[in-house]
Amino acid sequence: MNGADPFGAAELRQAVLQSWEASPTRFREDANAEEDLRLGGYRDRLLVELAQNAADAAGTGGVLRVEFVGRELRVANTGAPLTVDGVAGLASLRASAKREGVSVGRFGVGFAAVLAVSDEPRIVSTSGGVAFSAERTREAVAELSGRAEELAAREGVMPILRLPWAVADEPPTGFDTEVRLPLRPEVDAEALLAALTDQAPDLLISLPGLTEIRIGEKTWRRDDEADDRFVVRGPVRSDRWLVHRAAGTLSEVALAGLGVEARHATQWHVTWAVPLDEYGMPIPLAEDVLHAPTPTEERLSLPARLLASVPVEPDRRRVAASAATDSVLTFAAECYPTLVGKIAAEHRTALVPLPGFPLSDVDDKLRQGVNDRLRVAAWLPAANGKLLAPLESRVLEYVSPELVELLKDVVPGLLTADLADAHHRRSLHVLEVRRLAAAEIVEAVTGLQRPPHWWYRLYDALTPIEGTDPVAREEFSALPVPLADGRTVTGVRDVLLSHRDADPDPAALLSTLDISGLRIAHPEATHPLLEKLGAHPAGPAELLDAPSLEEAVRSSVSDARSGADVQPLAEAVLRLVASAQPRDWLGALALPDADGDFRRADELLLPDAALLDVLDPEYIGEDAPLAVLGEDFAADRPADLLRSIGVLDGFAVHVEEDPVEADDDFPDSHHWWAEQEAAQPENWPPARFMGIRDLDLVADDAWPAAIRLLVRNPDTLRALREPNSYSAWWIARYALIEGHPPKHWRLARAEELAGLYDAVPDVGLDDEHLRIAGVRGELVIEDADDAEDLLERLGDPDRAVRAGTALRAHQALADAVAGGVVDPGEFDPPEMVRSVSGAVVSTGRAVVLDEPWMLGVLEAPLVIAGGSPDQFDAEALAELLDLPLASEENTMQVVGLGRLQRWPEVARVPAACELLGITVPTGEVTLHDVLKVRSSAGEQRVHWWVEGTGKVHAERTPDGLARALAWASGAWHERFALTALLADPEAATLLR
């Protein structure tokens, strides 16, 4: 080596030429290897390889300049100048001068990238220069013996970079080295410059040794900032990046699979880089390649760029499969959470690799490794200010800072509220972060003991969720609720909500009472959400509808007698009733009586109750059905309020809708029920039962006053007027007016009943009220008792019963039997009966008239009613009285033949029938001047007769003929009119 050849280029050439001459095979190997590099591994990597060499030379703060001088591409850089070892490395296809692990480039063969554009590359440096030339190499090879055929076979293509020549030139001012590449004719200089321009920004990221790249008039510069951030400023835009760098030493096991020279590079280096926007938010990469540190062709789908010192294939396009590669990739994955931790907490999930098909084997390994490390590293911001690993974390299903604030001390590992946002969902799902939906929130707070205002804040935070999520609404119904009595219960339904602003609060009145099952929310926890979830506003009406309060009231008397203080319950209930409609069960409320005991409210009378004047004193007091309310208690409460809960002033009415059986609390109700059911089975049971209480407690001599009370009260009057009224039925039978039931008497104006029933004494009641009480205004038989009483009255010889009244009475009795109202078998028949003459006779001699013509041969004092079958059911009456029918006693025969004549031919018959609108019978009648019938006792004259065969006989008189005609035409009720018309068949006769 000398000044003209400082790098010993001549010696290097000589050694190579000698090896080629000595071994034709070596020549072919070198030629083929360089051709492979030029055509394959290093194509399109010109700037990358030259920039990497420049970065190695600079170490830090390096500048790279690219420009054209004519058709020559010149790439200058600052840093260490060319050395002897460097030239030797350039002239070697396999050996590199860079053996120390601190250098990012380890392959001298990378310089082969210049062959993609030039056959005459030169390198000039402040320490000297060398040139490589295809033409000069061809000439040198031609001089070797035996190489002519090889040159011809290779068409003149030579291994250019094996033979260096010394050149005397210097780099431009300010630079230490410059690579000069005369372009081959086919190379498009503009396209090449554009390709180099596109690569410049990424090279400043990949190669920390470079800080500036100039290409033509354009400049890119990297400005390093604090906190591992830097900005690449270019001619058009500036890109901000965040990086994390790490380094370490590979183990011997990891290095074992590498070549001898590669094993000297024991240091590994990893850099993760992610672009940032102007606000410092990460801009995740959709797709990138692995940089080692310059770009490879290993495609990656990670959100950040990886620059790692992984072993690569000789062409630097693919990662070498080795334990060292796996180790470096593992170290890279372990470093990734640190990069993520440098991002603002709310943006960190943007750097989580999302599910998708891996773009390469390296991508697959890295994605798995990165996500595995992200799952266990603490980098997610917790609500309590700490950092948590995803596997230890929980995130709300809903974005709610208020809810997170409340639950941060309740739910271990709860993340900040913003991480519940939808754009974090996929990332957190990949990392297996558990989500807290409505059910999990309810489970988390169940069993907590917190002050009521905390629960109010919780309900307030849950309200927006309930309004948008139907599933959450259902789950929230199981939320705990703090009660006014200090308990916290699970489940919103059946909870009563107090009114925070009410004075006094109805719920507060009850909250201090020990009422099992009464769940009243604490006023400070009462929130509108609870009502939406099934709780009920605890106004007076709602509290009165609470089953637990009803149960407490129903058991209050037994509780009081067991020693419990039920006065507060009574006070609270009365306050509620004062503002709401009373309930039927309030009558069970325990109240103090005048003797100091506690009784049901509906068993107590007001101290000045009008009812006290009519009830038997025997039934009032200790051990009696009723008692008087304590005077002190009554004096402090409005009488109307006490009456509303059942305390008695007058008679009380019990109403039951759709009853199915008689009420045992009402005397004789089963008897009444059976009677009504038998009388109208198709309309029974009734739709409603209305019964007046305590009628059986009225004093015997106080019934007139009691009736006055009943008819003055609209409720009791309505119960008495109810169809098929039980109360009216009972009073009519069991009340007493002057010692007798009301139905014993008749109204004074009911003259048609005179003789049978006595006029009711004057007791200060008008007819309407007396009728309602059961005093008779007409003859009605409602049951067997009525029938038996009437028969007794008819058979009483001391009664002056008029004949018409007796006839009507027997008619009513017959109808009652025929209608099923009375069963003759229910009582014994009478011994004495009243005949049509008004006489009272023994039943042993009387008969019931069933054939009216028989009246002509019978004694009137022995005939008991009777008439036409279409008007009177003689058989029913006979069965009731246990008497024979008159027809059963008939042994009569008609005396004489008479004259047989058709009815239409009988004089005056057609005219009389026409005047009355009666159809003339089509049959025959036997006319007699004098009609007689014969029996064993002799003959008797009659006006008309009907034989057992149905043959009709009549005297030639208007009376006899009229009766026979009325019977034959079925117009028995017209017999008297026919009598007159047959005597004088003129229309004027009907008008007289």
Secondary structure, DSSP 4 states (H G I P E B T S, - for coil): -BTTBTT-HHHHHHHHHHHHHH-HHHHHHHHHHHHHIIIIITTT-HHHHHHHHHHHHHSSSEEEEEEEETTEEEEEE-SSPP-HHHHHHHT-SS--S--STT-S---GGGGGGGGGT-SS-EEEETTEEEEE-HHHHHHHHHTSTT-HHHHHHTTT---GGG-EEEE---PPTT-SEEEEEEPPTT--HHHHHHHHHHHHHHHHHH-TTEEEEEETTEEEEEEEETTTEEEEE-SS-EEEEEEEEEEEE--HHHHTTS-HHHHT--EEEEEEEEEE-TTS-B---SSEEEESSSEEEEEE--SSEEEE---B-TTSSSB--SHHHHHHHHHHHHHHHHHHHTS-GGGGGGGSPPS---SSHHHHHHHHHHHHHHHHS--EEBTTS-EE-GGG-EEESS--HHHHHHHTTTSTTBBPGGGGSGGGHHHHHHTTPEEE-HHHHHHHHTT----HHHHHHHHHHHHHHHHH-HHHHHHHTT-EEEBTTS-EEE-STTPEEP-TT-SS-HHHHHHTS--TT--BB-GGG--HHHHHTT-EE-SHHHHHT-HHHHHHHHTHHHHHHTT---HHHHHHHHHHHTTS---GGGGG-EEEBTTS-EEEGGGEE-TT-GGGGTB-GGGBSTTSSBEEBPHHHHHTS-HHHHHHTT-BSS--EEEEES--S--TTSTTHHHHHHHHHHH-GGG-S-SEEEEETTGGGB-GGGHHHHHHHHHHSHHHHHHHHSTT-HHHHHHHHH--BTTB-GGGEE-TT-GGGBTTBEEPP--S--HHHHHHHT-BSS----SHHHHHHHHHHHT-TTS---HHHHHHHHHHHHHHHHTTS--GGGSPPPSEEE-TTS-EEETTT-EEE-SGGGGGTS-GGGEEEE--TTT--HHHHHHHHT--BGGGG---EEES--EEEEGGGSTTHHHHHHHHTPPPPSSEEEEESS-EEEETTEEEE-SEEE-TT--EEEESSHHHHHHHHHHHHT-GGGHHHHHHHHHS-SHHHHH-
